[in-house]
Structure formats: C-alpha cells, structure tokens
Amino acid sequence: MDDEARHSDPFEDEFERLGENLRRAVEQAWQSEERKRLSADLQAGIEELGAALNRTANEFAESPTGRRMRAEVDDWSRRVQEGEVADKVESELVSVLGRLNQYLEQVISSMASGPGAVSHDDKT
C-alpha cells in the first residue's frame, strides 16, 4: 500500500479527526471562563484550609495538651543531647547482640556435635 492509499483510509481519517477534536476540546476547556473560575475557587479554598490549619495548630499549641507535648519533646531533645538516649540505645543493642551471639553459639555447637560434623581443625 502506498502513502496516498494509506491517507485515504476512512478508519485512519476518523481517528485523526477524533484526535484533533479532542485536542481542540481540551484547549477550549482549558481556556474557558468556567475553568478559570473553578481554578480561582480551588485556590481560595486551599488558602482558607491553610489558614484554618494554622489557627488549629496555634490553638493546640496553646492548650494544656499542646504545652505538655511540647514539654515532653523538649525533655526528649535534652536527653538526646545529653547522651541519655544514646546510652540506653547502646545498652539495648549490646544486650540484643549478646543474646544473638549466644543463640548462634548454641546452634554452632549443636551442628558441630551432630552427625557428619566437621571440626575447625579439618581442612578437607
């Protein structure tokens, strides 16, 4: 089939026309006053939501619960800076690693004493 025959295919022609019509419809919808109004309304709504969230956050920060949470965060921060938290984490990690090593040593011992066990001294 040559180029002229392909361009006269009604199926392709309708698809091309459909694509062009969709492009024009989207372009017109984007440029419409309705879309611009909706966009402005959405922008205003987002700004109102932001202001409401700021007011709520400020009210919470001033509430007894908010002040208590702030004090707890400040205490946590102080303990981290002074090393209390790091010391506790290190202690817990050492404990976990110790238990893991004990378990692995038991498994190794069990495997070494079982059938077909190979000692570390054997090189074969």
N, C-alpha and C positions, 0 to 999 in steps of 0.2 A: 504494500500500500504506500503510495507516495504522499508528500506533505499536503497537497491540495485535497486528496481524498480524506485524509485524517481531519482536516479542518472543517469539512462539511458533514462530519458525523453528528447527527442530531443529539445523541446522548451526551457527547462531549460539549457540544454547544450549550446545552441546557445546564450542565454542570458549571461551565464558565459563567453563564448568565447568573446562576444561583450564587456563585462566589462573589461576583460583582455586586449583586443586590444585597447580599449580607454585609459586605464592606460598606456600602452606602448607608444601609440601615443603622449600622453601628456608629458610623461617623455622624449621622444626623442625630441619633440618640445622645451621643456624647456632647454635641453642640447645643442640645435643646435647653430651653429655659427650665424645664421640669428637672433635668439632671442637675443643673446649676443650683436650683433651689434646694433639691434634696441634699446636695453636697454641702451647702451652707448650713442647712438644718442639722446635718450629721456633725459638722464641725462645732456648731454651737452646743449640741448635746454632749459631745466629748469634753468640751471646755467646762460645761456645767458639772459633768461627772467628776472631772479632775478637782474642781473647787469643792464639791461635796466630800470627796475622799480626803482632801486636805483638812477640811473642817472636822471630819470624823476623827482623823488621826490626831489632830491637835486636842480635841475633846478627850480622846482616850489617854493621851499623854498626860493630861492634867487630872485625870481621875485617880482615885486611890489605887486601883488595879494597875494602871499605867505607871504610876510612880513606884509601886512595888516592883513591877517588872524591870523598870529602869535601874532600880537599886540592885536587883539580882544580876542584871547584865554588868553593871559597874563592878560588883563583887567578883563575878566570874573573870572579868577583864583584869582586875587587880591580882587575882590568884594566878592567872596565866602569866602575867608579867613578873610576879614574884617567884615563879617556878613551882608552886604547889601542884598545879595540874600536870606539868611535865614530870615531876617526881612520881606522882600517882600513876600516870600512864606508863612510865618506865617500869615501875614496880609490877604492875599488872602484866606487862609484856614479858618480863623476866619470869614471872610465875607461869604464864601460859607456855613459854618456850621450855621451861623446866619440865612441865607435865608432858609436853610433846616429845621431848628427848627421852624421858622415862619410858613412855609407850613404845617409841621406836627401838630402844634398847631391849625391851621385853620381846618385841617381835623378832629382832635380830637374834637374840638368844634362843628363842623358840625355833627359829629356822635353822640355826647352827646345830642344835641338838637333835633335829628331826632326821628322818631317813634321807640319805643322799646328801647329807650336809658336807660342805667343803670348808675347811678351816682357812684362815687368812694366810697361813704359812704355806699352803699348797699353791704352786704356781701353775698347775696344769688345769 
